[in-house]
């Protein structure tokens, strides 16, 4: 994209470009995470249990939510 094209983008278009770039980067990390989990599980020497992808790297949207936090969120409270 040329500088002139970039400067002509609206805020919504910039947001869309950034969202796409972040999703692409996250997909690459997920692919690497999956491959690492496969290698760890195939080796069988490093751990006795099966290692999941989330055991190696957990993204924000995959974070475990405590039952108390979920209950508070259901009532519209967002205490941390």
LUMDO-592801 format. One record per atom (N, C-alpha, C): residue number from 0; residue in three letters; chain; x, y, z. Coordinates in pm, 1 decimal. Each point is the difference from the previous one (the first is absolute). Example, Ala and Ser with C-alpha at 12.3 -4.5 7.8 and 13.67 -1.06 7.14 Angstrom:
REM LUMDO-592801
{0; "ALA"; "A"; {1319.0; -569.0; 780.0}};
{0; "ALA"; "A"; {-89.0; 119.0; 0.0}};
{0; "ALA"; "A"; {90.0; 120.0; 0.0}};
{1; "SER"; "A"; {-35.0; 105.0; -72.0}};
{1; "SER"; "A"; {82.0; 119.0; 6.0}};
{1; "SER"; "A"; {-77.0; 109.0; 73.0}};
This chain:
REM LUMDO-592801
{0; "UNK"; "A"; {85.4; -116.4; 0.0}};
{0; "UNK"; "A"; {-85.4; 116.4; 0.0}};
{0; "UNK"; "A"; {90.1; 122.9; 0.0}};
{1; "UNK"; "A"; {-31.0; 90.2; -85.1}};
{1; "UNK"; "A"; {80.8; 121.7; -8.2}};
{1; "UNK"; "A"; {-35.9; 94.4; 115.1}};
{2; "UNK"; "A"; {88.2; 95.8; 22.9}};
{2; "UNK"; "A"; {-23.4; 97.1; 106.9}};
{2; "UNK"; "A"; {-126.8; 80.1; -27.4}};
{3; "UNK"; "A"; {-22.2; 35.8; -125.9}};
{3; "UNK"; "A"; {-119.5; 77.1; -36.7}};
{3; "UNK"; "A"; {-126.6; -80.8; 27.6}};
{4; "UNK"; "A"; {4.0; -129.1; -34.0}};
{4; "UNK"; "A"; {-115.8; -85.8; 27.4}};
{4; "UNK"; "A"; {-24.4; -11.9; 150.3}};
{5; "UNK"; "A"; {107.6; -15.7; 75.8}};
{5; "UNK"; "A"; {-12.8; -12.9; 145.0}};
{5; "UNK"; "A"; {-57.8; 127.3; 61.8}};
{6; "UNK"; "A"; {43.4; 114.4; -49.6}};
{6; "UNK"; "A"; {-48.8; 126.6; 53.9}};
{6; "UNK"; "A"; {-146.0; 27.3; -37.1}};
{7; "UNK"; "A"; {-50.1; -66.2; -103.0}};
{7; "UNK"; "A"; {-138.0; 23.4; -42.1}};
{7; "UNK"; "A"; {-100.2; -91.2; 71.5}};
{8; "UNK"; "A"; {48.1; -90.9; 81.8}};
{8; "UNK"; "A"; {-89.5; -92.9; 69.3}};
{8; "UNK"; "A"; {-80.6; 70.8; 108.2}};
{9; "UNK"; "A"; {-122.7; -46.3; 17.9}};
{9; "UNK"; "A"; {-82.8; 51.2; 109.2}};
{9; "UNK"; "A"; {36.2; -75.2; 127.3}};
{10; "UNK"; "A"; {-50.9; 47.5; 113.2}};
{10; "UNK"; "A"; {26.8; -66.5; 127.8}};
{10; "UNK"; "A"; {-49.7; -144.4; -2.8}};
{11; "UNK"; "A"; {-119.1; -22.5; -53.8}};
{11; "UNK"; "A"; {-54.7; -136.4; -6.9}};
{11; "UNK"; "A"; {85.5; -90.1; -88.1}};
{12; "UNK"; "A"; {51.8; 54.1; -108.4}};
{12; "UNK"; "A"; {86.3; -79.6; -88.5}};
{12; "UNK"; "A"; {132.9; -33.8; 68.1}};
{13; "UNK"; "A"; {53.9; 96.2; 73.9}};
{13; "UNK"; "A"; {124.2; -25.0; 74.4}};
{13; "UNK"; "A"; {-24.4; -107.1; 105.4}};
{14; "UNK"; "A"; {-112.3; 9.8; 70.9}};
{14; "UNK"; "A"; {-34.2; -101.1; 100.3}};
{14; "UNK"; "A"; {-11.5; -138.3; -63.3}};
{15; "UNK"; "A"; {-59.6; -7.5; -117.3}};
{15; "UNK"; "A"; {-15.5; -128.4; -68.8}};
{15; "UNK"; "A"; {135.3; -57.5; -41.7}};
{16; "UNK"; "A"; {89.1; 85.4; -48.8}};
{16; "UNK"; "A"; {133.3; -45.0; -40.3}};
{16; "UNK"; "A"; {76.9; -51.8; 121.6}};
{17; "UNK"; "A"; {-6.0; 73.8; 110.2}};
{17; "UNK"; "A"; {69.6; -41.9; 121.7}};
{17; "UNK"; "A"; {-57.7; -129.0; 55.9}};
{18; "UNK"; "A"; {-131.6; -13.0; -2.4}};
{18; "UNK"; "A"; {-64.2; -122.2; 49.8}};
{18; "UNK"; "A"; {44.6; -120.3; -84.0}};
{19; "UNK"; "A"; {3.5; 17.2; -130.1}};
{19; "UNK"; "A"; {43.6; -107.9; -88.9}};
{19; "UNK"; "A"; {145.3; -38.7; 28.7}};
{20; "UNK"; "A"; {85.9; 98.9; 18.3}};
{20; "UNK"; "A"; {142.2; -27.2; 26.5}};
{20; "UNK"; "A"; {16.7; -73.7; 132.8}};
{21; "UNK"; "A"; {-74.7; 40.4; 101.8}};
{21; "UNK"; "A"; {8.9; -66.6; 130.2}};
{21; "UNK"; "A"; {-51.1; -143.5; -6.9}};
{22; "UNK"; "A"; {-108.3; -22.3; -73.1}};
{22; "UNK"; "A"; {-53.0; -136.4; -15.5}};
{22; "UNK"; "A"; {98.0; -89.0; -74.7}};
{23; "UNK"; "A"; {64.8; 55.3; -101.0}};
{23; "UNK"; "A"; {99.2; -76.8; -75.8}};
{23; "UNK"; "A"; {116.8; -38.5; 90.3}};
{24; "UNK"; "A"; {46.5; 94.1; 80.3}};
{24; "UNK"; "A"; {110.1; -27.6; 93.4}};
{24; "UNK"; "A"; {-40.8; -106.1; 102.7}};
{25; "UNK"; "A"; {-122.4; 11.9; 51.2}};
{25; "UNK"; "A"; {-48.4; -97.9; 97.6}};
{25; "UNK"; "A"; {-10.1; -138.9; -62.0}};
{26; "UNK"; "A"; {-44.7; -8.1; -124.2}};
{26; "UNK"; "A"; {-7.2; -129.1; -69.4}};
{26; "UNK"; "A"; {138.1; -64.5; -11.8}};
{27; "UNK"; "A"; {101.6; 81.6; -26.8}};
{27; "UNK"; "A"; {136.3; -52.8; -9.3}};
{27; "UNK"; "A"; {48.2; -52.2; 135.0}};
{28; "UNK"; "A"; {-33.4; 71.7; 108.9}};
{28; "UNK"; "A"; {36.7; -46.5; 133.3}};
{28; "UNK"; "A"; {-74.3; -128.7; 34.5}};
{29; "UNK"; "A"; {-126.9; -9.4; -38.5}};
{29; "UNK"; "A"; {-76.8; -122.0; 27.3}};
{29; "UNK"; "A"; {58.6; -118.9; -75.6}};
{30; "UNK"; "A"; {44.1; 22.9; -121.3}};
{30; "UNK"; "A"; {62.2; -107.3; -78.2}};
{30; "UNK"; "A"; {129.0; -46.5; 67.4}};
{31; "UNK"; "A"; {81.9; 93.8; 45.9}};
{31; "UNK"; "A"; {125.0; -34.0; 68.6}};
{31; "UNK"; "A"; {-29.0; -72.2; 131.5}};
{32; "UNK"; "A"; {-101.3; 44.9; 71.5}};
{32; "UNK"; "A"; {-39.6; -61.7; 127.2}};
{32; "UNK"; "A"; {-44.0; -143.6; -23.0}};
{33; "UNK"; "A"; {-78.4; -22.3; -105.3}};
{33; "UNK"; "A"; {-47.1; -134.3; -32.1}};
{33; "UNK"; "A"; {118.4; -91.2; -32.0}};
{34; "UNK"; "A"; {90.9; 49.2; -83.1}};
{34; "UNK"; "A"; {116.2; -80.1; -37.4}};
{34; "UNK"; "A"; {85.3; -34.4; 121.6}};
{35; "UNK"; "A"; {20.6; 95.7; 89.7}};
{35; "UNK"; "A"; {77.5; -25.5; 121.7}};
{35; "UNK"; "A"; {-67.8; -106.1; 85.7}};
{36; "UNK"; "A"; {-132.7; 4.9; 12.3}};
{36; "UNK"; "A"; {-73.0; -100.0; 78.7}};
{36; "UNK"; "A"; {14.3; -138.1; -62.5}};
{37; "UNK"; "A"; {-6.8; -7.4; -131.6}};
{37; "UNK"; "A"; {17.4; -128.6; -68.5}};
{37; "UNK"; "A"; {138.8; -56.6; 28.2}};
{38; "UNK"; "A"; {101.6; 82.3; -10.6}};
{38; "UNK"; "A"; {137.9; -45.8; 23.1}};
{38; "UNK"; "A"; {17.7; -47.5; 144.2}};
{39; "UNK"; "A"; {-51.3; 75.8; 95.4}};
{39; "UNK"; "A"; {10.9; -39.3; 141.0}};
{39; "UNK"; "A"; {-70.8; -132.7; 23.3}};
{40; "UNK"; "A"; {-119.0; -15.7; -55.9}};
{40; "UNK"; "A"; {-76.7; -122.7; 21.7}};
{40; "UNK"; "A"; {60.0; -119.9; -71.4}};
{41; "UNK"; "A"; {60.1; 20.6; -114.7}};
{41; "UNK"; "A"; {61.3; -111.2; -73.2}};
{41; "UNK"; "A"; {125.4; -48.6; 72.4}};
{42; "UNK"; "A"; {75.9; 93.2; 55.3}};
{42; "UNK"; "A"; {125.9; -38.5; 65.5}};
{42; "UNK"; "A"; {-27.1; -89.9; 119.9}};
{43; "UNK"; "A"; {-104.0; 29.9; 76.1}};
{43; "UNK"; "A"; {-37.4; -82.7; 113.7}};
{43; "UNK"; "A"; {98.5; 1.6; 114.4}};
{44; "UNK"; "A"; {112.3; 65.2; -15.2}};
{44; "UNK"; "A"; {101.5; -0.2; 104.1}};
{44; "UNK"; "A"; {-12.4; 119.2; 93.7}};
{45; "UNK"; "A"; {-56.6; 108.5; -48.0}};
{45; "UNK"; "A"; {-0.4; 121.2; 80.6}};
{45; "UNK"; "A"; {-113.6; 4.0; 102.1}};
{46; "UNK"; "A"; {-108.2; -69.2; -22.9}};
{46; "UNK"; "A"; {-110.4; -0.1; 95.3}};
{46; "UNK"; "A"; {-75.4; -132.2; -7.9}};
{47; "UNK"; "A"; {-66.5; -32.5; 106.5}};
{47; "UNK"; "A"; {-75.1; -125.6; 6.2}};
{47; "UNK"; "A"; {-143.4; 17.3; -48.8}};
{48; "UNK"; "A"; {-50.2; 123.1; 0.7}};
{48; "UNK"; "A"; {-136.4; 24.9; -46.5}};
{48; "UNK"; "A"; {2.3; 67.8; -136.5}};
{49; "UNK"; "A"; {-113.0; -4.7; -65.7}};
{49; "UNK"; "A"; {-12.7; 65.9; -129.8}};
{49; "UNK"; "A"; {-2.8; 150.7; 21.8}};
{50; "UNK"; "A"; {80.5; 70.4; -74.3}};
{50; "UNK"; "A"; {8.2; 145.5; 10.5}};
{50; "UNK"; "A"; {-90.9; 59.9; -107.0}};
{51; "UNK"; "A"; {-88.4; 89.9; 42.7}};
{51; "UNK"; "A"; {-87.9; 66.0; -96.5}};
{51; "UNK"; "A"; {65.6; 129.1; -48.7}};
{52; "UNK"; "A"; {-54.5; 52.4; -105.8}};
{52; "UNK"; "A"; {52.8; 125.3; -54.9}};
{52; "UNK"; "A"; {-11.9; 112.7; 102.3}};
{53; "UNK"; "A"; {-113.3; 1.8; 73.8}};
{53; "UNK"; "A"; {-21.7; 105.4; 98.8}};
{53; "UNK"; "A"; {93.1; -13.9; 119.1}};
{54; "UNK"; "A"; {53.1; -121.1; 25.7}};
{54; "UNK"; "A"; {98.7; -15.7; 106.7}};
{54; "UNK"; "A"; {128.0; 75.3; -33.6}};
{55; "UNK"; "A"; {29.7; 10.0; -127.5}};
{55; "UNK"; "A"; {122.8; 66.1; -43.6}};
{55; "UNK"; "A"; {-16.5; 151.0; -12.6}};
{56; "UNK"; "A"; {-111.9; 42.3; -55.1}};
{56; "UNK"; "A"; {-24.6; 142.9; -21.6}};
{56; "UNK"; "A"; {-149.8; 23.2; -1.7}};
{57; "UNK"; "A"; {-46.4; 87.7; 87.3}};
{57; "UNK"; "A"; {-143.1; 28.1; 9.2}};
{57; "UNK"; "A"; {-24.7; 145.9; -38.3}};
{58; "UNK"; "A"; {-89.7; 21.1; -95.3}};
{58; "UNK"; "A"; {-36.3; 134.7; -42.3}};
{58; "UNK"; "A"; {-104.7; 56.8; 95.2}};
{59; "UNK"; "A"; {-16.0; 132.5; -1.0}};
{59; "UNK"; "A"; {-92.5; 65.9; 92.3}};
{59; "UNK"; "A"; {-139.8; -59.3; -5.4}};
{60; "UNK"; "A"; {-50.8; -24.8; -120.0}};
{60; "UNK"; "A"; {-136.4; -51.3; -11.5}};
{60; "UNK"; "A"; {-11.8; -145.0; 46.6}};
{61; "UNK"; "A"; {113.7; -65.1; 25.0}};
{61; "UNK"; "A"; {0.4; -137.7; 46.9}};
{61; "UNK"; "A"; {24.6; -9.8; 150.6}};
{62; "UNK"; "A"; {16.2; 113.8; 66.1}};
{62; "UNK"; "A"; {27.8; -0.1; 142.8}};
{62; "UNK"; "A"; {-115.5; -62.2; 76.7}};
{63; "UNK"; "A"; {35.4; -75.9; 101.3}};
{63; "UNK"; "A"; {-102.7; -59.2; 85.1}};
{63; "UNK"; "A"; {-61.1; 110.1; 84.6}};
{64; "UNK"; "A"; {-131.7; -3.5; 12.8}};
{64; "UNK"; "A"; {-71.0; 98.5; 80.3}};
{64; "UNK"; "A"; {-48.9; -70.2; 125.7}};
{65; "UNK"; "A"; {31.2; 57.7; 115.4}};
{65; "UNK"; "A"; {-45.9; -60.7; 124.7}};
{65; "UNK"; "A"; {-151.4; 8.5; 6.6}};
{66; "UNK"; "A"; {-59.0; -90.6; 74.8}};
{66; "UNK"; "A"; {-146.2; -2.2; 9.6}};
{66; "UNK"; "A"; {-51.8; 127.5; 65.0}};
{67; "UNK"; "A"; {73.9; 55.9; 95.9}};
{67; "UNK"; "A"; {-42.9; 125.0; 63.3}};
{67; "UNK"; "A"; {2.1; 114.0; -101.1}};
{68; "UNK"; "A"; {107.1; 8.7; -80.3}};
{68; "UNK"; "A"; {8.9; 105.3; -101.5}};
{68; "UNK"; "A"; {-111.8; -14.4; -102.6}};
{69; "UNK"; "A"; {-32.9; -123.8; -39.6}};
{69; "UNK"; "A"; {-107.7; -23.0; -95.3}};
{69; "UNK"; "A"; {-133.3; 43.9; 58.8}};
{70; "UNK"; "A"; {-21.0; -29.5; 128.9}};
{70; "UNK"; "A"; {-124.1; 40.3; 66.0}};
{70; "UNK"; "A"; {-11.5; 151.8; 5.8}};
{71; "UNK"; "A"; {109.9; 66.6; 38.7}};
{71; "UNK"; "A"; {-2.0; 146.6; 5.5}};
{71; "UNK"; "A"; {-24.4; 60.3; -137.7}};
{72; "UNK"; "A"; {60.2; -58.0; -103.8}};
{72; "UNK"; "A"; {-21.0; 49.6; -135.4}};
{72; "UNK"; "A"; {-144.2; -16.4; -43.8}};
{73; "UNK"; "A"; {-62.5; -107.3; 43.9}};
{73; "UNK"; "A"; {-139.4; -22.8; -39.2}};
{73; "UNK"; "A"; {-93.1; 105.0; 62.4}};
{74; "UNK"; "A"; {43.3; 60.1; 112.6}};
{74; "UNK"; "A"; {-78.0; 105.5; 63.1}};
{74; "UNK"; "A"; {44.0; 138.7; -43.7}};
{75; "UNK"; "A"; {89.5; 5.2; -99.4}};
{75; "UNK"; "A"; {42.8; 128.8; -53.4}};
{75; "UNK"; "A"; {115.9; 62.9; 73.9}};
{76; "UNK"; "A"; {57.2; -69.8; 96.5}};
{76; "UNK"; "A"; {116.5; 51.5; 72.0}};
{76; "UNK"; "A"; {125.5; -55.6; -61.4}};
{77; "UNK"; "A"; {102.3; 78.5; -6.9}};
{77; "UNK"; "A"; {125.1; -42.3; -63.6}};
{77; "UNK"; "A"; {117.3; 15.9; 96.2}};
{78; "UNK"; "A"; {-16.3; -46.6; 122.6}};
{78; "UNK"; "A"; {108.5; 7.1; 98.3}};
{78; "UNK"; "A"; {110.8; -94.5; -39.7}};
{79; "UNK"; "A"; {121.7; 42.1; 26.2}};
{79; "UNK"; "A"; {115.5; -86.3; -33.0}};
{79; "UNK"; "A"; {72.3; -35.9; 125.0}};
